[in-house]
Amino acid sequence: MNFEVHNWGLEVGNVSIEVVSSSSVFLIGDNDEINLSSFFDTPPEAFTIGNIVPLA
């Protein structure tokens, strides 16, 4: 996905952050590139692959 934003003349006076989730980005200023990634920390034996209930 290409996402381009122009905030000409944007001024940040005061910032108050009360809650941060596990997938948050807080950025003030310029940035050429942001790379996002994700992963699961669930062990492989916790995944169920295939049908849970056998189909007749």
C-alpha positions in Angstrom: 0.0 0.0 0.0 1.3 3.4 -0.9 0.0 6.2 1.5 1.1 9.8 1.1 0.1 12.6 3.4 1.0 16.3 3.3 0.5 18.2 6.5 1.9 21.6 5.5 2.1 23.9 8.5 1.2 21.3 11.1 2.1 22.3 14.6 2.0 20.1 17.7 1.6 22.1 20.9 0.8 19.5 23.6 0.5 15.7 23.5 -1.0 13.5 26.2 -1.0 9.7 25.7 -3.0 7.7 28.2 -3.2 4.2 26.6 -1.0 2.4 24.2 -2.1 -0.8 22.5 0.1 -3.6 21.3 0.0 -2.3 17.7 0.6 1.4 17.9 2.6 4.0 16.0 3.1 7.5 17.4 5.0 9.8 15.1 5.6 13.5 15.1 7.9 14.8 12.5 9.2 13.7 9.1 9.7 10.1 8.0 10.7 8.8 4.6 9.6 5.2 5.2 7.7 3.1 7.8 8.0 -0.7 7.7 5.3 -2.6 9.4 5.6 -6.2 10.5 3.7 -8.7 12.7 4.2 -12.1 14.2 2.4 -14.6 16.3 4.0 -15.7 19.6 1.6 -18.6 20.0 3.3 -22.0 20.1 2.8 -24.3 17.0 0.9 -27.0 19.1 -1.8 -24.4 19.9 -2.9 -24.1 16.2 -5.6 -26.4 14.8 -5.0 -27.1 11.2 -7.8 -28.8 9.3 -11.3 -29.7 10.5 -12.0 -29.6 14.2 -15.1 -31.9 13.9 -14.8 -34.8 11.5 -17.2 -34.4 8.6 -19.3 -37.5 7.6 
